[in-house]
Amino acid sequence: MDIQVLGSVSVRYGTRHHAVVSKRLTAIFALLALSPGRTILADQLEDELWAGRTLTNARNALQASVGRLRKHLESLTGLRGDELIRTVGGGYRLDVPAGSVDAHRFREQARSGADLVADDPALAAVALEEALSLWHGPALSDAHDGLRVRIAAADLEEQRITACEDLITARLAVDPHRISLPELRQTAAEHPERERLSELLMLALYHAGRQAEALDVFHRARRRLADDMGIEPGRALHHAYQAILEQDPRLGEPRQVLAHR
């Protein structure tokens, strides 16, 4: 069984994908899948489902929902529902290997890739591309009502952007001309608070022979940081600006012919 949370929540068993049957069951399944092999207390699940609302029999309602979820998973996989979701003490545990959840595999691949960026950027790029290929939309996109799921989704998105930054760093070291500038521009525009994306965009533009555009990225980032937060760009962004301004040979040779990619 393969559990997907990097997008809408679904289960793949064999060659078929299946959504979870209701929003409430999706929320329960998502919380359990985010911590496979660990017990999630019933109180935490109840708070996720009904925070701020008065429910006379919340525990009974949770038990009934877990029962429906077990039956649903059993119908999809043929495995016993009470063995997939076990009752443990005061809560429930999804009894599957961590590797059966795409978020866990993503974290492991992204961590491996990040560790390789400095010493073997080509291999790092392969690992990071594989990690990012696991995403098929915003994380937990159909299970977002509860606080815990929203926090988990935001954390996964943060890790996704970091993996994107690591991948671009690796590609700059291996073959900067293969970087998609429109895609990098869009990502940087969507996350203006991340100075590292601005730095990477500057370096990619410089390698594409667009020194003036690279310097303009710095000036726009500087104005934005001053206007929004009253701060100056960090040391890394300043160093990139100075290196591009001076055409520091350590950056490598920029492309001589402009290429629109």
N, C-alpha and C positions, 0 to 999 in steps of 0.2 A: 504494500500500500504506500502510495506517494501522496503526501499532504502538501497542498500549495496554499500559501498565505501571501506570497509576493505578487499581489493582485487581488482578484476576488478569491474567496476561500472555496477550495474544492478538494475533492478526493479523486485520485486516479488509481484504479485497480485494473490490472491488465492493460488494455489499450484504450479504455474509456474514462472520460472525465465526468464527474458528477458534482453538481452543486449541493450544498446542504439545504434541506427542505424549507427552513423558515429563518427569519432574521434572529429570533431568540436562540435557536439551536446553533446558528452560525456563530453567534457571540460566545456561547459556551464552548463550542468546538475550537474556536480560534484561541481562546484563553488556554485551554488544555494543550493545544498544539504548539503554542509558543514556549511551553515548558514541558516537553515530553519526558515521561519518566519521573516527574515531580508531582507531588500532591498539591492541588489548588483547593484551599479551604472553601467549604460551602458558603461561609460568610462573605468571602471575596466574590464568589460567583453571584450571590444574591445582590451584593452592592453594585456589581457591574450591570446587572439586569434591571434593577429597580431602585437605583439610588434616588433619594429625594421623594420617593413615592411610598405611601403607606399600603402595605400588603399584609392582610391578616395571616395568611398561611404561606409565607414565602418559601419556607423549607419544603413544604409539600409540593408547591408549584415547581421548585427546582428539581425535586426528585422525579416528578412527572416529566419534565422536560428532558432530563438526563435519560430517562427510560425511552422516550421517543427517539432521542439521538442514538442510543444503542441499537434500537430496532432498525433505524435508517442505515447505520453503518453495517449492520449485519446483512441487510438486504443488498447492499452494494458489494460486499466483500465475501460473504459466506462465512465469515469468522464470527465467533460468538461476541455479541455486543458487550456482555459483562466482563469479558476478558480483554477487550480493547479499552473500555473505560471501566476501571476498577473503583469500587468504593473503598477508600482507605481512611480509617479514622474519621475525622470530621470533614472529609472532602472527597475529591475524585482525582484519579490519575489516568492520563492517556498512556497506555502501556505499549508504546512503540519505540523503536530505536530513534535516537535524535536525528540520524541521517535520513530518515524517511520524511522529514519536514524540510521544505526548500529553504526556509529562512536559516536553518542551522547549516545547511550545505553552503549557502551563500556566505555566511560569516566565516566559515572555515576556509573557503576558496579565497575570499577577499583578504583574509589575514595572511594566508600563504603568499598571495601575490604581493601584498604590501612589503612583506619581509624580503622579497627578492628584488625590489625595484632598484636598489643601489648597486647590487652585485651582478645581477643577471636580468636586465630590463626586458630582454626578449622573452624569457621564460615568464617573467612577471606579467607581461602583457597577455600572454596566453591564459594564465590563471585568472587574471582579472576579467578578461573577456568571457570566460566560462562562468565566472561568478555573476556577472551582470546579465548574462543570457537567461538566468533563472527568473528574471523579473518579467511579468506580463501585465503590468499596470500598477497603480498606487497600492502599496501594501495594505492588506486587510480592508479593501475598499468597500466591502458590503457588510462590515462588522464594526462600524465606527462609533456607535452611539455611546458606549461606555467609556469611562475615563481611562481604565487600564489599557484597553485596546487602542485608544487614541494615542496614549503615551508610547505604546509599543510601535505603532505605525510611524510616529514621528521619529523614534529612535532608528527604525529600519531605514527610513528615508535619509536620515543623517549618514548612516553607514553606506547607503547607495551612492550618495554624492561624494563621500570620501573615496570610495572605490573608483568612481569616475575620475577624480583628481589623480589618484595613483596611476590609473591606466594612461591618462594623458602624459603624466610625468615619464612613464616608461616609454611611451611612443616618441616623445621628444628625444629621448636618449638613443632610440633605435632608428627611427625613420620619421622625422618631424613632418615631412611633406605628405604623409598619409593621413594626417589629422584632418578631420572635417571641420573647417573653420565655421561654417554656418551652424553646425550642431554645437560647437563649443561656445559660440557667441550666444546662442539661445540659452544654454545651460547657465552661463555666467549672468545673463540678464534675469533669469528666473531666481538666482541666488546672489543678489548684489551684495549681501553681507559677507560673502566668503571671499576674502582677499586672495586666497590661493587660486581661485578660478580666474580672477583678473590677471594675476601673475602669469598663469599658464597661457591665457589668451594672448597676452603681450608677447610671450616667447614664441608662440605658434605663428603669430602675425609677423614677427621679425624674421623667422625662418622662411616664411613665404615671400619675403622681400617687401614687406609693408611696414617699414620702420616708423613712418609718420603715424599710421593707424595704431601701431603698438604703443607709441608714446601718448596718443590721445586717450587710449584706454586708461592709462595711469591718471591723467588729468581728470577724467570723468569720475574715476573711482575716488580720487582725492576730494573732489567737490562733494560727492555723495556722502562720504564719511564725515566731512566737516558739517554738512547741512543736517544730516540725520542724527549724528552722535557726538559732534563736536570734537572729533579726534583726527589725528593724522594717520596715513597709511603706515602699516608696520614695516619692520626692517626688511623683510624679504621682498616686499613690493618696491621699496625704495632701491634696493640693490638691483632688482631686475630693470628698473627704469634707468639707473645710471649705466648699467652694462650695455643696454640697448642704445642709449644716447652716445656712448663712447665706442660702439661697435666692438665690444670686448671680444677678442679672438677666442676666448674660452666658450663663447656661445656657439661657435661654429660659423660657417659661412652661410649668410642668407641667400635665398634663391635670387638669381639675377633677373629673371623674367617673371613678371607678375602672373600669377595663375589664379583664376577665380574658381574656387572649389566650394 
